[in-house]
């Protein structure tokens, strides 16, 4: 009796869950028994209506009708086999690859990395370094030699506390050794491959130096010399007056720069003076605009002057650099954004940086745990025993007749020896680069790890629709959007453009929709003379006799009387503001001081109401014809396919 009671409770609980699940995602409508679930309808309703998604009965019914039409077209597109066109399949796959990047990482780790960059970007760091050069593919002997020299330099630095002298003695950076290793100001993010170095830089206090750290360049010892609030980036323009000799004093250049600066302060246009006087030939035609720049891009004197300008639009006094004198105008200064606004760009930058591997590495470990990943060390040992010393060279050839032992399992997939060998053969550079310690077992282990990581990401990618409803919705939306576009193009848009007889017939039946209102022919007349008396005489003659006769009488060479002709409808009052809709009406003549001429408008003629020709109204006719063809198509689809709507489910969505 007790067991029966427990069984009944479980059965009741299970039934409740099933009923709740069915109710939670019921079918709101179907086309030819292809269901559309409430979750899909609500997603697209919310997305396309935004704040207007009020869930009133009228708005839900209106959108349901639109979505049914959309789905009818998609159904037709599938029957037309448009989803099998290679170019469309390729386009969809390209979109999927872009979208998966946002999912194939640990979002918590990405957010942590983004916050780290955001905090670091609040500060600029002034650094010097000692570099012991070492290529990435260096031999163990060369690596040990470089490391020993770096440790020697570090010991000497600890003893002397004089970074500049130690850098001059030990550093192999030819560009900075002469100035004691001085590199300049930096801020996050450092270039790709220097994340570890960036972390060390931001962990040191002013005056402190690091132990030797391995980077893409070799071994580096870093000293933080100073720090300051971040300058970020600025858009600026400049006027350059070059020196006669680079890095030499030039009093004449200074005086010219001073006179231009005074003219700007007096109200002259910075941009016009830049176009006229700036000797920077790459920017003078654009008013001196040099675009956005950050720290460590120009000489310190230029940057210090630019970033000291207090507000947008201000101009600094002439500042001297090695090439000349600059007058700098601040156009726009990049300010610190709240994290929620800044993180999108930072996260995009992170995906292009090697630090992104941390996020993918974290995800891969989660995938392994979820998929019950297991390795077979015995199989890996047996494979290592089959290799020889050529394994670390490009001459290596995979052994033949290897048993296909299982080296690892991921979910229900077994990864065999042959799978791993195929991966190794396809990535020879990776194999050679892992040869530093000449240990075949360790190298195979590293290659297996990379191979498994690739398989984990493939495994995760194949179940993105299953794991992430938003990913599934976006892919469905894009897939159906491509089909809709292609089907509408074939059935409606191309036909409307190419069916000249159908278009003409449609026009004849609907001519009343394409009529001109009463129109005025307006001439904007320019008399290119400074002689006001002559201009008035011509003006009066045009009003009486017309523009053609005035040109014949006063300007037989057609050199100084010109006009532009426009036709405007009476209903479009804004287009003839200041004019009376009356033949022969003229506006008063205006003197154009800038061009030293006279201008006025004249109503040359009034055209009666009339039908537009098919060419005059072609754009409107084609658009209306497309709507007409689409309406016919929708009616055909409604007759062809069975549409069933569950009004009870629809009514359950109503909220107000």
ABEGO torsion letter per residue (X at the ends): XAAAAAAAAAAAAAAAAAAAAAAABBBABBBGGBBBBAAAAAAAAAAAAEAABAGBAAAAAAAAAAAAAAAAAAAAAAAAGAAABAAAAAAAAAAAAAAAAAABBBAAAAAAAAAAAAAAAABBBBBBBBBBBBBAABBAAAAAAAAAAAAAAAAAAAAAGBAAAAAAAABABAAAAAAGGBAEBBBOBBBBGAAAAAAAAAABBBGBBBBBBBBAAEBBBBBBABBBBBAEBBBBBBBBBBBABBGBBBAAAAAAAAAAAAAAAAGBBAAAAAAAABABAAAAAAGGBAEBBBBGABBAAAAAAAAABABBGBBBBBBBBAAEBBBBBBABBBBBBBAAAAAAAAAAAAAABAAAAAAAAAAAAAAAAAAGBBBBAAAAAAAAAABBAAAABAABBBBBGBBBBBABBBEABBBBAAAAAAAAAABAAAAAAAAAAGBAAAAAAAAAAAAAAAAAAAAAAAAAAAABAAAAAAAAAAAAAAAAAAAAAAAAAAAAAABAAAAAAAAAAAAAABBBBBBBBBBBBBBBBABAAAAAAAAAAAAAAEAAAAAAAABAAGAABBBBBBBBBAABAAAABGBBBBBGBBBBBBBBAAAGBBBBBBBABBBBBBBBBAAAAAAAAAAAAAAAAAAAAAAAAAAABBBBBBAAAAAAABAX
